[in-house]
Structure formats: C-alpha cells, structure tokens
Amino acid sequence: MKVTYSKSEKLKSKKQIDQLFSEGKAIGEFPLRLVYMPASFKDDELIKTGVSVGKQHFKKAVDRNKIKRLLREAYRLNKPLYFNNITTQYALMILYIGKEIPSFNELNNTMKTLLKTFSKVASE
C-alpha cells in the first residue's frame, strides 16, 4: 500500500457518512475516535477515510483545519504499516475529541495505537 492519501481514498459521500454514523462501530484512543463499517465502493479502494474535528471545542476554523491536516498526515504515514493485509472494504471516520491543539508527535503515536487496534478488529 502506498504512502498516499489521494482523492479516491477520501470518504466524501454524505449518504455513506450518515450510514457510517448510524450503523458503524467505534473504537477510541484518547484524543482520537475511529468509527468504522464494512462498505462497498464502486472504485477498487479498500479503505476510504474521512477526518473530522468538532466545532464545539475549536471555534476558529484555523484551529480545526490545522488539526485535520495533522490527522491526515498521521494517517497517511501510518496507513501502509497496518492496512497491507486487509481484504474487506471499509469506510472509516477519524474524529478528534480532545480539547487542546495536539502536537504532531502525540497525534502520530495515538494514530499508531488506534490503527493497530483497528487492524486487529478488522482481521477477525
């Protein structure tokens, strides 16, 4: 799996996102939460991922966007380590639920733990 996060790998369908939040399962590793669900996509992507930061804790769009950039980068770097043997298609949404702007190192370590937990659940 490549170390990229291209347009085709992003979860954009409002219908799928609504379905993900209503029917999906969640795992958490503070300050991140991962909502996941097996899905089927028309293109050949195995995993489509979205990131989200709540407006409730971060009023300024600048802060939300910074955290989303950090989340996408941490996901992009760690994705090949954990998703190489996945065969089922999944829709994922990574939520930041903390109250302070994190450093990249904190977020990267938490992302590793979260993806490791997800890969164990997905392989069962």
FIPASE-252286 format. One record per residue: residue in three letters; y, z, x of N, C-alpha, C, O in turn; residue number from 1. Coordinates in Angstrom, 2 decimals, decimal comma, always signed. Atoms other than C-alpha are relative to their C-alpha. Layout:
# FIPASE-252286
<'ALA'; <Y; Z; X>; <Y; Z; X>; <Y; Z; X>; <Y; Z; X>; NUM>
...
This chain:
# FIPASE-252286
<'MET'; <-1,18; +0,00; +0,84>; <+0,00; +0,00; +0,00>; <+1,24; +0,00; +0,89>; <+1,31; +0,73; +1,87>; 1>
<'LYS'; <-1,20; +0,14; -0,81>; <+3,41; -0,96; +1,34>; <+0,96; +1,17; -0,19>; <+0,94; +1,86; -1,21>; 2>
<'VAL'; <-1,01; -1,06; +0,07>; <+6,21; +1,47; +2,09>; <+1,26; -0,60; -0,62>; <+2,30; -0,71; +0,03>; 3>
<'THR'; <-1,14; +0,58; +0,71>; <+8,50; -0,08; -0,52>; <+0,11; +0,66; -1,38>; <-0,80; +1,36; -1,83>; 4>
<'TYR'; <-0,19; -0,43; +1,38>; <+9,91; +0,77; -3,91>; <+0,79; -1,13; -0,67>; <+1,99; -1,01; -0,92>; 5>
<'SER'; <-0,65; +1,20; +0,49>; <+10,63; -2,65; -5,34>; <+0,26; +0,07; -1,51>; <-0,15; +1,01; -2,19>; 6>
<'LYS'; <-0,36; +0,06; +1,40>; <+11,93; -3,64; -8,75>; <-1,23; +0,03; -0,91>; <-1,20; +0,63; -1,98>; 7>
<'SER'; <+1,21; +0,06; +0,83>; <+8,42; -4,32; -10,06>; <-0,73; +1,34; -0,06>; <-1,56; +1,55; -0,95>; 8>
<'GLU'; <+0,65; -1,32; -0,02>; <+7,35; -0,74; -9,18>; <+0,76; +1,04; -0,81>; <+0,30; +2,17; -0,94>; 9>
<'LYS'; <-0,83; -0,97; +0,72>; <+10,10; +0,90; -11,24>; <-0,36; +0,00; -1,49>; <-0,59; -1,05; -2,09>; 10>
<'LEU'; <+0,29; -0,17; +1,42>; <+9,40; +2,24; -14,71>; <+1,32; -0,15; -0,76>; <+2,21; +0,69; -0,63>; 11>
<'LYS'; <-1,27; +0,28; +0,67>; <+12,09; +0,74; -16,92>; <-0,13; -0,10; -1,52>; <+0,86; +0,06; -2,23>; 12>
<'SER'; <+0,21; +0,21; +1,42>; <+10,57; +0,16; -20,36>; <+0,26; +1,28; -0,80>; <-0,42; +2,29; -0,61>; 13>
<'LYS'; <-0,33; -1,16; +0,82>; <+12,14; +2,55; -22,87>; <-1,21; +0,42; -0,84>; <-1,46; +1,61; -1,03>; 14>
<'LYS'; <+1,19; -0,27; +0,81>; <+9,00; +2,27; -25,00>; <-1,04; +0,80; +0,81>; <-1,60; +1,77; +0,31>; 15>
<'GLN'; <+0,97; -0,70; -0,85>; <+6,76; +3,34; -22,11>; <+0,50; +1,38; +0,40>; <-0,28; +2,33; +0,49>; 16>
<'ILE'; <-0,57; -1,30; -0,39>; <+9,12; +6,15; -21,07>; <-0,11; +0,98; -1,17>; <-0,47; +2,14; -0,96>; 17>
<'ASP'; <+0,14; -0,86; +1,17>; <+9,17; +7,54; -24,63>; <-1,45; +0,42; -0,20>; <-1,73; +1,59; -0,49>; 18>
<'GLN'; <+1,42; -0,29; +0,13>; <+5,39; +7,31; -24,79>; <-0,46; +0,98; +1,09>; <-1,26; +1,88; +0,84>; 19>
<'LEU'; <+0,34; -0,87; -1,13>; <+5,12; +8,98; -21,38>; <+0,39; +1,45; -0,30>; <-0,40; +2,37; -0,05>; 20>
<'PHE'; <-0,44; -1,36; +0,28>; <+7,15; +12,00; -22,50>; <-0,69; +0,61; -1,22>; <-0,82; +1,83; -1,31>; 21>
<'SER'; <+0,66; -0,55; +1,18>; <+5,35; +12,33; -25,84>; <-1,50; +0,24; +0,23>; <-2,05; +1,20; -0,31>; 22>
<'GLU'; <+1,45; -0,09; -0,16>; <+1,74; +11,80; -24,66>; <-0,45; +0,38; +1,41>; <-1,62; +0,72; +1,61>; 23>
<'GLY'; <+0,38; -0,21; -1,39>; <+1,82; +12,35; -20,89>; <-0,28; +1,45; +0,34>; <+0,06; +2,37; -0,40>; 24>
<'LYS'; <+0,28; -1,34; -0,53>; <+0,62; +15,33; -18,87>; <+0,97; +0,24; +1,15>; <+1,53; -0,69; +1,72>; 25>
<'ALA'; <-0,98; -0,33; -1,04>; <+2,77; +17,17; -16,35>; <-0,60; +0,96; +1,03>; <-1,43; +1,81; +0,71>; 26>
<'ILE'; <+0,29; -0,97; -1,06>; <+2,33; +18,92; -13,03>; <+1,33; +0,32; +0,67>; <+2,23; -0,52; +0,72>; 27>
<'GLY'; <-1,28; -0,41; -0,57>; <+5,05; +20,84; -11,29>; <-0,16; +0,65; +1,35>; <-1,16; +1,31; +1,64>; 28>
<'GLU'; <-0,13; -0,63; -1,31>; <+6,02; +21,94; -7,82>; <+1,50; +0,18; +0,18>; <+2,20; -0,75; +0,56>; 29>
<'PHE'; <-1,44; -0,20; +0,05>; <+9,45; +23,53; -7,97>; <+0,69; -0,51; +1,26>; <+0,23; -0,21; +2,36>; 30>
<'PRO'; <-0,82; +0,36; +1,13>; <+12,03; +21,91; -7,94>; <-0,32; -1,35; -0,63>; <+0,55; -1,96; -1,25>; 31>
<'LEU'; <+0,37; +1,29; +0,58>; <+10,10; +18,78; -8,99>; <-1,04; +0,18; -1,10>; <-1,80; +1,14; -1,11>; 32>
<'ARG'; <+1,01; +0,04; +1,06>; <+8,05; +17,97; -12,06>; <-0,42; -1,46; -0,15>; <+0,42; -2,36; -0,18>; 33>
<'LEU'; <+0,53; +1,35; +0,12>; <+5,80; +14,94; -12,41>; <-0,69; -0,14; -1,34>; <-1,64; +0,59; -1,63>; 34>
<'VAL'; <+0,64; +0,31; +1,27>; <+4,95; +13,56; -15,84>; <-0,74; -1,30; +0,21>; <-0,16; -2,28; +0,68>; 35>
<'TYR'; <+0,82; +1,18; -0,26>; <+2,10; +11,05; -15,72>; <-0,87; -0,34; -1,20>; <-1,14; +0,51; -2,06>; 36>
<'MET'; <+0,86; +0,47; +1,08>; <-0,06; +8,99; -18,03>; <-0,66; -1,30; +0,43>; <+0,01; -2,16; +1,02>; 37>
<'PRO'; <+0,61; +1,30; -0,26>; <-2,63; +6,22; -17,62>; <+0,69; -1,04; -0,87>; <+1,02; -0,77; -2,03>; 38>
<'ALA'; <-0,72; +1,03; +0,73>; <-1,00; +2,97; -18,67>; <-0,58; -1,37; +0,34>; <-1,44; -1,49; +1,21>; 39>
<'SER'; <+0,39; +1,37; -0,37>; <-1,50; -0,78; -18,65>; <+1,27; -0,84; +0,08>; <+2,10; -0,85; -0,83>; 40>
<'PHE'; <-1,19; +0,81; -0,24>; <+1,09; -3,13; -17,21>; <-0,41; -1,47; +0,04>; <-1,53; -1,81; +0,42>; 41>
<'LYS'; <+0,29; +1,43; -0,01>; <+1,31; -6,90; -17,54>; <-0,07; -0,55; +1,42>; <-0,87; -1,44; +1,72>; 42>
<'ASP'; <+0,09; +0,42; -1,39>; <+2,00; -7,34; -13,84>; <-1,09; +0,81; +0,69>; <-1,69; +1,68; +0,05>; 43>
<'ASP'; <+1,13; -0,61; -0,68>; <-0,50; -6,18; -11,22>; <+0,31; +1,33; +0,69>; <-0,48; +1,79; +1,50>; 44>
<'GLU'; <-0,35; -1,28; -0,63>; <+1,30; -2,97; -10,20>; <-0,94; +1,10; -0,48>; <-1,26; +1,18; -1,66>; 45>
<'LEU'; <+0,87; -1,12; +0,38>; <-0,96; +0,08; -10,13>; <+0,81; +1,18; -0,50>; <+0,39; +1,88; -1,42>; 46>
<'ILE'; <-0,81; -1,16; +0,36>; <+1,82; +2,65; -10,39>; <+1,45; -0,44; -0,19>; <+2,03; -1,13; +0,65>; 47>
<'LYS'; <-1,43; +0,21; +0,24>; <+5,26; +2,41; -11,95>; <+0,63; +1,38; -0,12>; <+0,12; +2,25; -0,83>; 48>
<'THR'; <-0,61; -1,32; -0,10>; <+7,59; +5,29; -11,26>; <+1,48; -0,05; -0,34>; <+2,19; -1,00; +0,00>; 49>
<'GLY'; <-1,42; -0,18; +0,26>; <+10,95; +6,46; -12,53>; <+0,42; +1,37; +0,52>; <-0,41; +2,26; +0,68>; 50>
<'VAL'; <-0,52; -1,30; -0,43>; <+13,17; +9,29; -11,33>; <+1,14; +0,40; -0,94>; <+1,85; -0,44; -1,48>; 51>
<'SER'; <-1,03; -0,48; +0,92>; <+15,48; +11,47; -13,37>; <+0,54; +1,35; +0,46>; <-0,19; +2,19; +0,98>; 52>
<'VAL'; <-0,66; -1,27; -0,31>; <+17,98; +14,27; -12,81>; <+0,81; +0,36; -1,23>; <+1,57; -0,46; -1,75>; 53>
<'GLY'; <-0,66; -0,43; +1,23>; <+19,30; +16,29; -15,74>; <+1,50; +0,15; +0,14>; <+2,01; +0,60; +1,16>; 54>
<'LYS'; <-1,44; -0,12; +0,04>; <+22,94; +16,18; -16,71>; <+0,43; +1,45; -0,25>; <+1,57; +1,82; +0,02>; 55>
<'GLN'; <-0,29; -1,39; +0,33>; <+22,73; +19,81; -17,80>; <+0,39; +0,81; +1,24>; <+1,31; +1,63; +1,19>; 56>
<'HIS'; <-0,27; -0,77; -1,22>; <+22,68; +21,17; -14,22>; <+0,99; -0,69; +0,92>; <+1,68; -0,03; +1,70>; 57>
<'PHE'; <-0,90; +0,76; -0,89>; <+24,64; +18,39; -12,48>; <+0,93; -0,84; -0,86>; <+0,58; -1,94; -1,30>; 58>
<'LYS'; <-0,97; +0,66; +0,88>; <+27,73; +17,41; -14,43>; <+0,54; -1,29; +0,61>; <+0,82; -2,25; -0,10>; 59>
<'LYS'; <-0,59; +1,16; -0,66>; <+29,01; +14,95; -11,82>; <-1,06; -1,06; +0,29>; <-2,11; -0,75; +0,85>; 60>
<'ALA'; <+0,93; +1,11; -0,22>; <+27,30; +11,54; -11,69>; <-0,27; -0,19; +1,50>; <-1,36; -0,62; +1,88>; 61>
<'VAL'; <+0,16; +0,14; -1,45>; <+27,85; +11,51; -7,91>; <-1,16; +0,88; +0,48>; <-1,98; +0,45; +1,29>; 62>
<'ASP'; <+1,06; -0,93; -0,40>; <+25,58; +14,54; -7,53>; <-1,36; -0,47; -0,51>; <-2,35; -0,45; +0,23>; 63>
<'ARG'; <+1,26; +0,50; +0,57>; <+22,90; +13,14; -9,87>; <-0,50; -1,21; +0,76>; <-1,69; -1,32; +1,04>; 64>
<'ASN'; <+0,40; +1,22; -0,72>; <+22,90; +9,81; -8,07>; <-0,49; +0,31; +1,40>; <-1,43; -0,32; +1,88>; 65>
<'LYS'; <+0,44; -0,39; -1,34>; <+22,59; +11,47; -4,67>; <-1,42; +0,54; -0,04>; <-2,26; +0,16; +0,79>; 66>
<'ILE'; <+1,34; -0,57; +0,13>; <+19,56; +13,46; -5,79>; <-1,02; -1,09; -0,34>; <-2,13; -1,08; +0,19>; 67>
<'LYS'; <+0,92; +1,09; +0,34>; <+17,99; +10,35; -7,33>; <-0,30; -0,88; +1,21>; <-1,43; -1,32; +1,39>; 68>
<'ARG'; <+0,24; +0,76; -1,23>; <+18,46; +8,46; -4,05>; <-0,97; +0,73; +0,91>; <-1,87; +0,12; +1,48>; 69>
<'LEU'; <+0,90; -0,80; -0,83>; <+16,78; +11,31; -2,17>; <-1,42; -0,01; -0,57>; <-2,39; -0,11; +0,18>; 70>
<'LEU'; <+1,31; +0,03; +0,63>; <+13,92; +11,38; -4,70>; <-0,71; -1,33; +0,24>; <-1,89; -1,36; +0,58>; 71>
<'ARG'; <+0,60; +1,34; -0,20>; <+13,33; +7,62; -4,45>; <-0,44; -0,19; +1,44>; <-1,49; -0,77; +1,70>; 72>
<'GLU'; <+0,35; +0,15; -1,42>; <+13,35; +7,75; -0,66>; <-1,22; +0,85; +0,36>; <-2,11; +0,37; +1,06>; 73>
<'ALA'; <+1,15; -0,86; -0,27>; <+10,93; +10,69; -0,51>; <-1,26; -0,61; -0,62>; <-2,33; -0,57; -0,01>; 74>
<'TYR'; <+1,14; +0,65; +0,66>; <+8,64; +8,88; -2,99>; <-0,45; -1,23; +0,81>; <-1,64; -1,41; +1,06>; 75>
<'ARG'; <+0,30; +1,24; -0,74>; <+8,86; +5,59; -1,05>; <-0,75; +0,29; +1,30>; <-1,71; -0,41; +1,64>; 76>
<'LEU'; <+0,63; -0,32; -1,28>; <+7,91; +7,23; +2,26>; <-1,39; +0,59; -0,16>; <-2,25; +0,37; +0,70>; 77>
<'ASN'; <+1,27; -0,70; +0,17>; <+5,00; +9,27; +0,87>; <-1,02; -0,73; -0,86>; <-2,19; -0,37; -0,87>; 78>
<'LYS'; <+0,89; +0,73; +0,90>; <+3,53; +6,79; -1,61>; <-1,24; -0,56; +0,68>; <-2,33; -0,37; +0,15>; 79>
<'PRO'; <+1,21; +0,59; -0,61>; <+1,18; +4,98; +0,83>; <-1,01; +1,06; +0,46>; <-2,20; +0,77; +0,56>; 80>
<'LEU'; <+0,90; -1,04; -0,47>; <-0,28; +8,30; +2,03>; <-0,95; +0,47; -1,09>; <-2,07; +0,90; -0,80>; 81>
<'TYR'; <+0,78; -0,60; +1,08>; <-1,59; +9,30; -1,41>; <-0,54; -0,99; -1,02>; <-1,46; -0,64; -1,77>; 82>
<'PHE'; <+0,40; +0,92; +1,06>; <-2,00; +6,18; -3,56>; <-0,85; -1,17; +0,48>; <-0,99; -2,14; -0,26>; 83>
<'ASN'; <+0,78; +1,13; -0,50>; <-4,19; +3,93; -1,39>; <-1,31; -0,21; -0,74>; <-1,75; -1,36; -0,86>; 84>
<'ASN'; <+1,29; +0,19; +0,64>; <-7,44; +4,59; -3,28>; <+0,07; +0,10; -1,51>; <-0,97; +0,25; -2,15>; 85>
<'ILE'; <-0,11; -0,06; +1,46>; <-6,10; +4,67; -6,85>; <-0,30; -1,37; -0,59>; <+0,22; -2,39; -0,13>; 86>
<'THR'; <+0,36; +1,26; +0,64>; <-7,62; +2,02; -9,12>; <+0,56; -0,11; -1,41>; <+0,75; -1,21; -1,92>; 87>
<'THR'; <-0,54; -0,02; +1,36>; <-6,24; +3,07; -12,53>; <+1,51; -0,16; +0,05>; <+2,17; +0,33; +0,96>; 88>
<'GLN'; <-1,45; +0,15; +0,08>; <-2,73; +2,07; -13,56>; <+0,60; +1,26; -0,62>; <+0,08; +1,79; -1,60>; 89>
<'TYR'; <-0,67; -1,19; +0,48>; <-0,36; +4,99; -14,08>; <+1,50; -0,24; -0,15>; <+2,10; -1,00; +0,61>; 90>
<'ALA'; <-1,45; -0,07; +0,14>; <+3,17; +5,48; -15,37>; <+0,40; +1,41; +0,41>; <-0,17; +2,39; -0,08>; 91>
<'LEU'; <-0,45; -1,29; -0,50>; <+4,99; +8,31; -13,56>; <+1,49; +0,17; -0,22>; <+2,25; -0,80; -0,17>; 92>
<'MET'; <-1,43; -0,32; +0,03>; <+8,31; +10,04; -14,04>; <+0,17; +1,27; +0,82>; <-0,46; +2,29; +0,54>; 93>
<'ILE'; <-0,26; -1,14; -0,85>; <+9,59; +12,38; -11,35>; <+1,34; +0,60; -0,43>; <+2,37; -0,08; -0,41>; 94>
<'LEU'; <-1,20; -0,68; +0,49>; <+12,10; +14,93; -12,66>; <+0,42; +1,06; +1,01>; <-0,41; +1,78; +1,56>; 95>
<'TYR'; <-0,54; -1,07; -0,84>; <+14,35; +17,14; -10,57>; <+0,49; +1,09; -0,94>; <+1,38; +0,85; -1,75>; 96>
<'ILE'; <-0,35; -1,08; +0,92>; <+14,60; +20,51; -12,32>; <+0,72; +1,16; +0,67>; <+0,94; +2,20; +0,05>; 97>
<'GLY'; <-0,72; -1,05; -0,71>; <+16,40; +22,56; -9,67>; <+1,46; +0,07; -0,42>; <+1,93; -0,76; -1,20>; 98>
<'LYS'; <-1,40; -0,19; +0,37>; <+19,96; +23,81; -9,94>; <+0,97; -0,27; +1,15>; <+2,19; -0,24; +0,95>; 99>
<'GLU'; <-0,85; +0,25; -1,16>; <+21,25; +23,03; -6,43>; <-0,39; -1,32; +0,65>; <-1,53; -1,76; +0,55>; 100>
<'ILE'; <+0,28; +1,25; -0,69>; <+21,54; +19,83; -4,43>; <-0,91; +0,30; +1,20>; <-0,54; +1,09; +2,07>; 101>
<'PRO'; <+0,95; -0,33; -1,06>; <+18,50; +19,83; -2,11>; <+0,27; -0,81; +1,27>; <+0,98; -1,81; +1,25>; 102>
<'SER'; <-0,03; +0,81; -1,22>; <+18,23; +18,67; +1,48>; <-1,18; -0,96; -0,06>; <-2,12; -0,74; -0,83>; 103>
<'PHE'; <+1,08; +0,99; +0,03>; <+16,03; +15,67; +2,18>; <-1,31; +0,62; +0,46>; <-2,37; +0,31; -0,10>; 104>
<'ASN'; <+1,23; -0,61; -0,51>; <+13,53; +17,75; +4,18>; <-0,71; +0,85; -1,05>; <-1,93; +0,79; -1,19>; 105>
<'GLU'; <+0,59; -0,81; +1,08>; <+12,98; +20,20; +1,31>; <-0,66; -0,90; -1,03>; <-1,80; -0,68; -1,44>; 106>
<'LEU'; <+0,49; +0,91; +1,03>; <+12,57; +17,37; -1,16>; <-1,22; -0,77; +0,49>; <-2,17; -0,98; -0,28>; 107>
<'ASN'; <+1,11; +0,75; -0,57>; <+10,25; +15,43; +1,14>; <-1,27; +0,85; +0,04>; <-2,35; +0,37; -0,31>; 108>
<'ASN'; <+1,16; -0,89; -0,05>; <+7,93; +18,42; +1,65>; <-0,55; +0,28; -1,39>; <-1,77; +0,29; -1,60>; 109>
<'THR'; <+0,43; -0,25; +1,37>; <+7,84; +19,16; -2,06>; <-0,66; -1,24; -0,59>; <-1,64; -1,14; -1,33>; 110>
<'MET'; <+0,57; +1,26; +0,51>; <+7,16; +15,49; -2,83>; <-1,41; -0,19; +0,54>; <-2,29; -0,64; -0,20>; 111>
<'LYS'; <+1,34; +0,11; -0,58>; <+4,18; +15,52; -0,45>; <-0,99; +0,86; -0,77>; <-2,08; +0,41; -1,11>; 112>
<'THR'; <+0,87; -0,92; +0,73>; <+2,70; +18,54; -2,22>; <-0,27; -0,51; -1,41>; <-1,41; -0,46; -1,88>; 113>
<'LEU'; <+0,13; +0,49; +1,36>; <+3,34; +17,05; -5,65>; <-0,91; -1,22; -0,07>; <-1,78; -1,30; -0,94>; 114>
<'LEU'; <+0,83; +1,21; -0,01>; <+1,78; +13,67; -4,80>; <-1,44; +0,31; +0,39>; <-2,37; -0,34; -0,10>; 115>
<'LYS'; <+1,36; -0,41; -0,37>; <-1,21; +15,38; -3,18>; <-0,71; +0,56; -1,23>; <-1,87; +0,24; -1,48>; 116>
<'THR'; <+0,57; -0,56; +1,22>; <-1,79; +17,34; -6,39>; <-0,32; -1,10; -1,00>; <-1,38; -1,08; -1,63>; 117>
<'PHE'; <+0,23; +1,10; +0,93>; <-1,42; +14,19; -8,48>; <-1,19; -0,86; +0,42>; <-1,99; -1,26; -0,43>; 118>
<'SER'; <+1,12; +0,85; -0,47>; <-3,85; +12,20; -6,31>; <-1,34; +0,68; -0,26>; <-2,33; +0,00; -0,53>; 119>
<'LYS'; <+1,24; -0,73; +0,32>; <-6,47; +14,95; -6,80>; <-0,31; -0,14; -1,49>; <-1,46; -0,37; -1,86>; 120>
<'VAL'; <+0,19; +0,12; +1,45>; <-5,95; +14,83; -10,58>; <-0,40; -1,43; -0,37>; <-1,27; -1,63; -1,22>; 121>
<'ALA'; <+0,27; +1,40; +0,33>; <-6,00; +11,02; -10,65>; <-1,38; -0,44; +0,45>; <-1,97; -1,32; -0,17>; 122>
<'SER'; <+1,31; +0,41; -0,51>; <-9,22; +10,76; -8,64>; <-1,15; +0,63; -0,79>; <-2,31; +0,25; -0,60>; 123>
<'GLU'; <+1,06; -0,64; +0,78>; <-11,14; +12,99; -11,08>; <-0,46; -0,86; -1,14>; <-1,35; -0,47; -1,90>; 124>
